[in-house]
Amino acid sequence: MASRLCFTFTILLMSLSCLPCHAQLSSTFYDRTCPSALSTIRGAISAAVSREQRMAASLIRLHFHDCFVQGCDGSVLLDDTSSMNGEKNSLNNANSLRGFDVIENVKAQVESQCPGIVSCADIVAVAARDASAAVGGPSWTVKLGRRDSLTASRDLADQNLPRFTNSLSELTSSFSSKNLNQRDLVALSGAHTIGQARCFSFRDRVNSNASDIDPEFARSLREDLPCPADGSGNANLAPFDAVTPNTFDNSYFRNLVDRKGLIQSDQVLFSGGSTDSIVNEYVRDSSIFLSDFAAAMVKMGDLNPLTGSQGEIRRVCNVVN
């Protein structure tokens, strides 16, 4: 009997010791430990977007590129070291991913109020929400309690991040591997209602005679930007949505219907395939798009977070403690 009680007590202790490893994210995670965290982040993001409207898109993209690699763990923020090739210089991030300085500024402000409490991963997640709201997009309740990764991987970033040349089937497969469906794919792609792309990512498209691009739209990008076929102007920028480039609305989807998707991975969402009906639905009713976008951002924010005793809370976001 004594040995049986001892065994039961041991199992109980083991179960309790694992609880931190399976802690759940919660919207009230910092209510007691750092009650000023969310208002501080919101103020800093609002100021950053006021200085540069494009930053809203960059911060949303930063969250996406963090979560899609090894989960929403702040790994995208880490600099390379002598023993680690991080994600910043991966094929899909080098010379295009932005907002690191904004996140570091927010982190410094929060650290001054609550040292060692708020993770960089949570700051990135909240910043994406506040950036959306700052340009008229939806807001949502961000679940908190993520901890920061001790590692990053350029190889995983190269493998996992969608590319601007992807087909619909490739995009669907990529999102499915993260438990995100086609509706999530189309809704999250709608973040391209704001932001800009480099000429490098659409040169081949606008210099082709493809039937899925409006000829006048292609001409304007070649001649007015310019983004010529000779390979010059790689860093030149064009808005994903030339109609309302700084407003979070459903114009992006109207553009797809009009064959004015800037990059290939945009236009494939409306190309006679299984996502056409979703695009049309968002064109008809922008409120459905905004609601679906918010829901998909919450869903994406749940991708493999580190919680409990996993990882750490970094003092600064670009290096481990």
C-alpha positions in Angstrom: 0.0 0.0 0.0 2.8 2.4 0.9 4.7 1.7 -2.3 1.5 2.3 -4.3 0.9 5.7 -2.5 4.5 6.6 -3.2 4.2 5.8 -6.9 0.9 7.8 -7.1 2.6 10.8 -5.3 5.6 10.6 -7.7 3.3 10.7 -10.8 1.5 13.7 -9.3 4.7 15.6 -8.8 5.8 14.8 -12.4 2.5 16.0 -13.7 2.7 19.3 -11.8 6.3 19.9 -12.9 5.2 19.7 -16.5 2.5 22.4 -16.1 4.7 25.3 -17.0 5.7 23.6 -20.2 2.1 23.5 -21.3 1.0 26.9 -20.0 -1.7 28.6 -22.1 -1.6 32.0 -23.7 -3.9 34.5 -22.1 -5.0 38.1 -23.0 -4.6 39.0 -19.3 -1.1 37.6 -18.9 0.6 40.9 -18.0 -2.3 42.5 -16.1 -0.5 42.1 -12.7 3.1 41.9 -13.7 3.2 44.8 -16.2 -0.1 46.5 -16.5 1.3 49.4 -18.6 2.7 47.0 -21.3 -0.1 47.2 -23.8 -0.7 50.9 -23.6 3.1 51.5 -24.0 3.3 49.3 -27.0 0.2 50.9 -28.6 1.6 54.4 -28.1 5.0 53.5 -29.6 3.5 51.8 -32.6 1.0 54.6 -33.2 4.0 57.1 -33.2 6.0 54.9 -35.6 3.2 54.5 -38.1 2.5 58.3 -37.9 6.2 58.9 -38.9 6.0 56.4 -41.7 2.7 54.8 -43.0 4.6 51.9 -44.6 5.7 50.8 -41.2 2.2 49.3 -40.5 2.6 46.8 -43.3 6.2 46.0 -42.2 5.2 45.2 -38.6 2.4 42.9 -39.7 4.8 41.2 -42.1 7.4 40.9 -39.3 4.9 38.9 -37.2 4.0 36.7 -40.1 7.6 35.9 -40.9 8.3 35.2 -37.2 5.4 32.7 -36.8 5.9 30.8 -40.0 9.4 29.6 -39.3 9.6 28.0 -35.9 6.6 29.5 -34.3 5.8 32.9 -32.8 8.9 33.0 -30.7 10.8 36.2 -31.7 13.4 34.1 -33.5 13.2 36.4 -36.5 14.7 39.3 -34.4 17.9 37.5 -33.6 21.2 38.7 -35.3 23.6 36.2 -36.8 26.4 34.9 -34.5 29.5 33.0 -35.1 27.6 29.8 -34.4 24.2 30.6 -35.8 22.8 31.8 -39.1 19.6 33.5 -38.2 16.5 34.4 -40.2 17.1 38.0 -41.1 19.3 37.2 -44.1 17.2 34.3 -45.5 16.0 34.5 -49.1 12.6 36.0 -48.1 13.9 38.4 -45.5 17.2 39.9 -46.6 17.0 43.6 -47.6 13.2 43.5 -47.3 12.1 42.7 -43.7 11.7 45.8 -41.7 10.6 47.2 -38.3 13.4 45.8 -36.2 14.3 49.2 -34.8 10.7 49.9 -33.9 10.5 46.6 -31.9 13.8 47.4 -30.2 12.5 50.8 -29.2 9.3 49.4 -27.8 11.2 46.7 -25.9 13.4 49.4 -24.3 10.4 51.4 -23.2 8.7 48.3 -21.7 11.9 47.1 -20.0 12.3 50.5 -18.3 8.9 49.9 -16.7 8.9 46.2 -16.1 12.4 44.6 -16.5 12.5 41.0 -17.6 8.7 40.6 -17.9 7.5 41.1 -21.4 8.9 39.0 -24.2 10.0 40.2 -27.6 7.7 37.6 -29.2 4.7 39.1 -27.5 5.7 42.7 -28.5 5.9 41.6 -32.1 2.4 40.1 -31.9 0.9 43.1 -30.2 2.7 45.5 -32.6 1.1 43.8 -35.6 -2.4 44.3 -34.1 -1.7 47.9 -33.2 -0.2 48.6 -36.6 -3.4 47.3 -38.3 -5.6 49.5 -36.1 -3.4 52.5 -36.8 -4.2 52.4 -40.5 -7.9 51.7 -40.2 -7.6 47.9 -40.1 -9.2 45.5 -37.6 -8.1 45.0 -34.1 -8.3 41.8 -32.2 -7.5 40.4 -28.7 -3.9 39.2 -28.6 -3.2 36.2 -26.5 0.0 36.7 -24.5 2.6 34.7 -22.6 5.0 33.8 -25.3 8.6 33.4 -24.4 11.6 34.2 -26.6 13.6 31.6 -28.6 17.2 30.9 -27.9 17.9 30.0 -31.5 17.0 31.0 -35.1 17.4 29.2 -38.4 18.1 30.6 -41.8 17.5 27.2 -43.3 14.1 26.9 -41.8 13.2 30.4 -43.0 14.3 29.5 -46.5 12.2 26.3 -46.3 9.0 27.6 -44.6 8.3 31.1 -45.8 6.1 31.4 -48.8 7.6 33.0 -51.9 6.3 35.6 -54.3 6.6 33.1 -57.2 4.5 30.4 -55.4 1.5 28.8 -57.2 -1.9 28.5 -55.4 -1.2 24.8 -54.7 2.2 25.7 -53.2 0.7 28.4 -51.0 -2.2 26.2 -49.9 0.3 23.5 -48.9 2.5 25.9 -47.1 -0.4 27.3 -45.1 -1.9 23.9 -44.5 1.4 22.8 -42.9 0.7 25.5 -40.3 -2.9 24.4 -39.8 -4.1 27.4 -41.7 -6.8 26.8 -44.4 -7.4 28.5 -47.7 -9.7 31.1 -46.1 -6.9 32.0 -43.8 -4.5 32.2 -46.8 -6.7 34.7 -48.6 -7.5 36.7 -45.6 -3.9 37.0 -44.5 -2.8 37.8 -48.0 -5.2 40.8 -47.7 -2.5 42.5 -45.6 -1.2 43.5 -49.0 -3.9 46.1 -49.0 -1.1 48.2 -47.5 2.6 48.1 -48.0 5.0 48.0 -51.0 7.0 45.5 -53.0 10.4 45.8 -54.6 10.8 45.8 -58.4 12.8 42.6 -58.1 9.7 40.7 -57.0 7.4 41.7 -59.9 9.8 42.5 -62.8 9.3 39.3 -64.7 5.5 39.5 -64.2 5.2 43.1 -65.6 7.5 42.4 -68.5 5.7 39.3 -69.6 2.7 39.0 -71.9 0.9 36.9 -69.3 -2.9 36.8 -69.6 -3.4 37.3 -65.9 -2.1 40.8 -65.7 -3.9 43.9 -67.1 -1.7 45.3 -69.9 -2.0 49.0 -68.9 -1.2 48.1 -65.3 1.9 46.3 -66.5 2.9 49.2 -68.7 2.6 51.7 -65.9 4.9 49.6 -63.7 7.5 49.3 -66.5 7.5 52.9 -67.5 6.3 55.0 -64.6 8.1 53.3 -61.8 10.2 52.2 -63.6 10.8 48.4 -63.4 12.4 47.7 -66.7 13.4 44.3 -68.2 17.1 45.2 -68.2 17.5 44.3 -64.5 17.9 47.9 -63.2 15.9 49.4 -60.3 15.8 46.3 -58.1 15.1 48.3 -55.0 12.4 50.5 -56.6 9.1 50.2 -54.7 5.5 50.0 -55.9 2.4 49.7 -53.7 0.6 46.4 -53.6 -2.6 48.4 -53.8 -2.2 51.6 -55.9 -5.8 52.7 -55.2 -5.7 53.1 -51.4 -2.1 52.3 -50.5 -2.2 53.5 -46.9 -5.7 52.4 -45.9 -6.6 48.9 -44.7 -9.6 48.0 -46.9 -10.7 45.5 -49.5 -9.3 47.3 -52.6 -6.6 44.7 -52.8 -9.2 42.1 -53.7 -10.9 44.4 -56.3 -7.4 44.7 -57.9 -7.1 40.9 -58.2 -10.5 40.7 -59.9 -9.2 43.4 -62.3 -6.0 41.5 -63.0 -3.9 44.1 -61.1 -2.2 41.9 -58.5 1.3 43.2 -58.1 3.1 39.9 -57.5 2.4 36.4 -58.7 1.4 35.0 -55.3 -1.3 37.7 -55.1 -2.8 37.1 -58.5 -3.0 33.3 -58.1 -5.6 33.9 -55.5 -8.0 34.9 -58.3 -7.0 32.8 -61.3 -9.9 30.5 -61.9 -9.1 28.4 -58.9 -10.6 27.3 -55.6 -10.0 30.7 -53.8 -11.8 32.8 -56.4 -15.1 32.6 -54.5 -13.4 33.9 -51.3 -11.9 36.9 -53.2 -15.3 37.7 -54.6 -16.9 37.4 -51.1 -14.4 39.9 -49.8 -15.0 42.3 -52.7 -18.7 42.2 -52.0 -18.4 42.7 -48.2 -15.3 44.3 -46.7 -16.6 43.6 -43.2 -16.3 39.8 -43.8 -12.7 40.3 -44.9 -11.8 42.4 -41.8 -13.4 39.9 -39.5 -11.7 37.0 -41.2 -8.3 38.8 -41.2 -8.5 39.4 -37.4 -9.5 35.7 -36.8 -6.7 34.5 -39.0 -4.1 36.7 -37.2 -5.2 35.2 -33.8 -5.0 31.7 -35.3 -1.5 32.4 -36.7 -0.4 33.8 -33.3 -1.0 30.4 -31.8 1.7 28.7 -33.9 4.0 26.8 -31.6 4.6 29.5 -28.9 7.2 28.9 -26.2 5.5 29.1 -22.8 6.2 28.3 -19.2 9.9 27.6 -18.6 10.8 27.3 -22.3 13.1 29.8 -23.9 13.7 33.1 -22.0 12.6 36.7 -21.8 15.3 38.6 -23.7 16.6 41.9 -22.3 17.1 43.2 -25.9 15.5 41.5 -28.8 18.4 41.0 -31.2 20.5 38.8 -29.0 19.9 36.1 -26.4 20.7 37.0 -22.7 
